Amino acid sequence: MSSNHDSGEEIRTTGSGFPAVRVVRKDVRRVSIRVLSDGTVRITAPPEFDIGPVIDRHRDWIVRQQARVSACAAEHGGSEHVMLLHGRPYHLVPGPGCLVDEMAGEVRYTSPLTLKKALISWLREDLSGRIARHAALMDVSPGRLSIRMQRTRWASCSARGTISANLRLMAVPPALRDYIVVHELAHLIEPNHSARYWRLVTAFYPDFADAELELKKYWVVVERNVIWKQIQEL
C-alpha cells in the first residue's frame, strides 16, 4: 500500500486491482467511509490512524457500493446534459421568462441566474405547502424555510425548527419531497436518529426505506448532471 500526502489528504493505493482511496485526515473520533457519486472512495480518519485494516474489512462493502453507483449512472445514462426536474429530464430552451412546459419537456429561461431564482421560488412554494400539510398531521410547529444549494445533504432541521432545504430537491419526484419533509419534521419531536425517531417516521411515511434508496440514486444522478453543477456554481 502506498500513499501521497497533501495538506491532510492522502491518495492510497491498495493493489490487487482495487481502486485508489482518498483519505482525509481530521480530528475526528470515528472513521467514516463514503463512496462518492463518481465511484471514488473517501475515508475520513484521525491523524496517524492505520486505515489498512479498515479497507480490508470493508472491501466487499465498497465494491458493492461502487457497483450500485455505476448501475445508477448507467440507468440514467444520457441525462447528464438535460435539466432534471421532478424526476424527469427537461431540455433547456433560451427564451423570455422562466417556464416549465411539461408537454414539450422543456424549461424555458432567460439566463442561468434567472433560472436559479425561479427554481428557488418554485421549490419554496412547493415545500411550504408540504410542510404545512405534514406539520398539521404531525402536530409540530416548524420555523422558517431556508433554500440553498448544499453539497452533502438534501435537507436539515435546526434546534430552532428552521428547515434548510437543498435546491436540488427540485430534481427529485414530488413524493420524495414529501418524505424529506416528514424526515425533517420528525426531528422536532425526536432530535436524533433513534429507534423512536424511525418509528415516528414510519407512522407518517411507511415507505421511507424505499424513499431512502431512491434519494441515494438521485443524489448520484444530480451530482453527475452538468446543468445542476452549473447552478451549484452560481
N, C-alpha and C positions, 0 to 999 in steps of 0.2 A: 504494500500500500504506500503510495507517495502522496505528497501534498505540496500546495503552492500557497504561501501565506501572503495576505494583502489586507492591511487595516482591519484585522479581526475576522477576516473571511478566508476560508481555505477551499481549494478545489482538491478533493480526494479521489484518487483512482484506486479501485479495488481489484482489478484484474478479472480473469475468468469471464470476460465479455460483459461484465456488469458496468453500467454507465457511471460516469463521474458524479460525485456528490458534492454539493455546495455546503460547506459547514460555516455557520455564523457563530462566532464566539461572543457570548454576552454574560453578564452577571445574572444568570437565571438559576433557579433551584432544580428544575427538571429539564430533561432532554425532550425535544419535540421533533417530530419528523413530518414533513409535508411533501406531497408530490404535486408540483405546480402544473398549471394548465398546459405548459409545453412539454411536460413529462420530466422536467428537472426535479431531482431530489434535493430538498433543502432541510438540513438538520441544524437546529439551534441548540447549543450546548454550552456549559460553563467553560471557562478557560482551563486548559490543561486536561480536560476530560477526554478519556480514550474512547473514541466513538467506534473503533473497530468492532468490538463485541456487539454493539448496538446494531450496526449494519448487518452483521451476520445473523442476529436473532430475527431481524425484521426483513430479511432479504425477500422471502416469499411474499410478504405483505406488500412490499414496494413494487415487486413485479406485477402483482395483481392490480394495484392502483394505476400503474403506468399503462397496463392493458386497458383498463376502464377509460382512462383519458384518451388513448388512441382510438378506441371504439367510438367514443362520443364525438371526437373530431371527425371521424370517417362518416358517421351518421349524418352530420351536418355539413359535410364537405360541400364547398361551393358557396357557403353562406358568409364567408369572411368579408366579402366586399358589398354586402347589402345591409340595409338597416333592419336589425331585429327589433320588432315591436310587438308586444302582446303575444310573444311566442311564434310570430310569423315573420318571414322575410319580406321586406319592402324595398323597392328601388327608390333612390333619391332623385328627385327631378327639380332642378332650379326653377323658381317661379316666384310670383308675388305672394307674400304672407307665408303662413305655415299651415298646412292642411294635410290630413291623412285621408287618402282615397282608398277605402278598403276594396272596392270593386276592381280598381285598376292595380291594386297592390303597390301604390306609390305614396311617397311622402314628399310633398312639395314644400320648398323652403327658399328663403332669400339668401341666407348665409349660415355658416356653421354656428355662429354665435346666436343668431335668432332662433335656430333650431334647438339649441340647448335651452334657451329661455322658455321656448314653447314646451319642451319636454318637462321642464320643472313645473310649469303651470299645469300641464295635463296630469302629471303624477300627483301633485298636491291635491287637485280636485278629486282624483280617483281615491287616493288613500284617506283623505278626510272623510269621505262617505263611508269607507270600510271601517275606519277607526270608530266613527260614531255608532255604527250598527253593532259592531262586536263589543265595544265598551259597554253599551246598554245591556247586552246579553250577559256579559261577564261581571257587570256591576262594578266597574272601575272608572276612575276619572283621570285619564292621561293629561299630560301637559301639552306643550306646543309641539308642532310637527316641523322638523328641520329636514331639508332635502339637499343633498350634495353628492358629488362623486366620491366614492370610497373604494379603497384598493383591496381591502381584506374581508369585508363582511357586507351582507345585504342590508342589515339594519341593526340598531341597538336601542336600548331604553335606559335612560339615566335614572339615578336615585330620585330625582325630582319629577320623573314621569315624562321627560322630553323624549320623543321618539325621533331618532335620526335615521332617515331612510336613504338608501343608495339610489341615485338617479337611474342606475342600471336596472332597477326593478321594472322600468318601462319595457324592458326587453322580454320579460317572462310572461307566461299566460296569467290572466287575471286571477284564476283560482289559487295560484301560488302566492299572489299578493295577499289574499285572504289569510293564508297560512302564516305569512310573515307578520301580519297584524296580530293574529292570535298569539303567536310566539312571543312577541314583544309585550303585549298587554298582560300576558300571564306573569311577566316579571314584576308587575305592580303588586301581585299577590305573593308570589314566590320568587325572591331575587335570584336564587341560584338554580342550576340545572339539576335539582334533586329529584328523587323519585316522586315526591309530592308535586313538583313542578310538571313533570311529564304526565302524571295522571290528570292534572288540570288541563294541559294542552289536549290530551286525548279526549276529554269530555267535550271540548268545543271544536276540535278538528281531528276526528278519529283516524283519518288517513294521513297523519302527519309524517309517518315513516316514508311513505311514497313521495310526499312533497319534499322531504329532505333529499331523497335521491334525485328527484327532478331538478332541484335547485343546484345540486352539485354538477349535474350535466350542463345546465345553463351557464353556470359560472365558467366552465371550461370554454363553452362556445363564445360567450361575451368577451372573455379575456383574449380570444384569438381574433375577434371581429375588428376589422380595420376602422369602420365607422365609429364604433364605440371607443376605440383607442384615441381617435381624433377628438372626440367630445371630451374625453378624460383630460386632454392637454389644454383645453380652452380655459 
